[in-house]
Amino acid sequence: MITTPSILLRSRDVGEADRIYTFYTRDHGKIEARATGVRKIKSKLAGHCVPNATIRCTFFPGRREMRLVQATALTHYPHIVRDFFSYGVAAYAREAVDVMTKSGVSDAVIFDLLVRLFDGLIQQKTASHLLLQAFLFHFLTALGYRPRSRNVIRDRVVPTLLRDHITEPLESEQFLAFMQAKGGA
């Protein structure tokens, strides 16, 4: 049995009452798990398995796939659901993590980046597109695809908003946004 904090990346319906969830966990990376009976009206799991929340999940390895046996929402971010732009940024970040990571490869930095992005979207100190660009830069760096930023930097001063939401400061190359015209990602 595995119990770990996680973030729901996506879900898809299977059969009449089942659903397959894809979570990114702090300790075990990306996990796909089947929740049986979760689409029934009396399901206890359905209310806790929502996007844009930190969830404590308990997984049980089955013969062919992982099973989700318990879920409890730890931190819910209702502002992200109410704000159209914040929801779009959060959905983009979840999709990027889902597409760019492999199952079973854990990286606590990526999990923490997602949580910090959600926290930043709630605080609303910063424009959401800047938080997304900072998230993507640090996410790609964590995966080993650090973009070259020598010719891409628009501003060399990193505002305090990015320092508040990102754990590790970049060395000397810090930026606000990529510039496509100058070869940015």
N, C-alpha and C positions, 0 to 999 in steps of 0.2 A: 504494500500500500504506500502511496506517495501523497503527502499533504504539503502543499506549497502555495504561496501567493502567486496569482496569475492575472493576466489581462486577456479578455476575449478578443480574438482577432476577427473571426468570422464563424458563421454557422450555416448548416444546410440541412434541410429536412430529408429524412429517410423513412420509408414505410409510412404507416398510419400515425404512429405516435412517437417515433424516435427522432433524434436530431444528432448530427455529428458536429461537435464544436472544435474549433482550433484555438488553443490557448498559447500564450507565450508566458512561460514561468520563469521565475528568478533562478531556480536551482536546476531545472532540467531542460531549458530551452523550449522549443516549440513542441507541443503535444496535441495530437488529434485524439479525441475521446468521444465515445458514443454514450449518449444519455438516453436510456430506455424510458419510455412513457412520459417524456418531458412535455409533450404537446397536449397531454390530457389536462382537463380543467383542474383537477385536484393535485397536479404535480407540485412538489415542494422545491424543485430545482429551477423551474422556469423563471421565477421572479428574481433570482439572484444572478442568473447568467445573462447579463446585459452588457453591451459594449460600453466603453468609456467608464469602466469601474475596475477597481482592484478587488479581486475575488480570491478567497481562500478555498481552493479546490482539493478534493480528495479523489485520487485516481486509483483504480485497481486494474492491474494487468490481466487481460483475458487471454483466451487462446489465440485469437487473431488480432485483437485490437484492445486499446485501453478503454476502460469504462469509467465514466464520471459517476461517482456514488454520492458525493456531497458537495455542496457549494454554498458559501456564505459571503455576501458582499461586505467587504471591509471598508472601502471608500467609494462613494458614488459621487459623480460629478454632474449634477443636474443642470448646471449652467451651460455645459457643452451641448446638451440636448436642445436647450431653448434657443441658443444662438446659432444661426445658420452657418456663419463663417467658422466659428469654433468647431462645430460638428464636422464641417468639411475638412478642416485641418486634421482633426483627430482621426477621421476615417482614412485620409490619405496616409497618415503615419502608420496606422494599423495595417493598411494594405501593403505598404512598403516593407514592414517587418515580416508580414506573411510571405510575400513573394521572395524576399532576399535572404531569408534564413532557412536552414535545414532543420528537420526534425531531430530532436535529441541532442543538439549541440547547444550547451548552455552558455549564456553570457549575461551576467548580472548587470553589466553596463548598459546593455540594450533595454533591459527591463526598467532600470532606473531612468534612462532617457525618456521612455514612454510616460512614466509616472511624473517626471518633471515637466514634460510637455503638457500633460493634463493639468497639473498644478498651475502652470503659467497661463493656460487658457482661462482658468477660473479667476486668477488675480487680475486679469485684464490690464496689466501695466504696459503691455506691449502689443503692438499690432500682431495679429495671429499669423500673418504670412512671414514675419521675421522670425517668430518662434519656430515655424515649420522649416525655414531655411537653416536655422541653427541646429534643429533636430536632425535634419537630413545630413548636414555636414558631419556632425559627430557620429551619427549612425553609420555612414559610409566609412568614416575613420575607424570605428570599432570593428567593422567587417574587413578592414585592410584595403579599402579602396579610397584612401584619402585623396581628394581632388587636389591638383596643383593649384595653388592660389596666388602664385607670384604675379601673374598677369591678369588675374581675375578680380583682384581686390578693388572695391569701389571706395571704401573708407577704411582707414587703418585703426580707427578708434572703435573699440567694442563698447557699446553702451552698457550700463549697469544691468539692464534688463536681461541681457544674455548671460552675464556672470551669475545672476541670481538663479538661473534655471539650468545651467550646465555644470556638471560636477568638475570636470577637469578643464582648466584653461588651456587654450592653444599656446604654443610657444610664442614666436614673434609674429607669426602670420595669422592675424585675426581680421575678420571681415564682417560686413553686413549682408551682402548679397552677391550671388554669382552674376557675371555679365556675359551673356551668350556671345555678344559681338567680339569679345576678347578671348574667346576660347573656353569659357566656363562650362561646367557640366549642365 
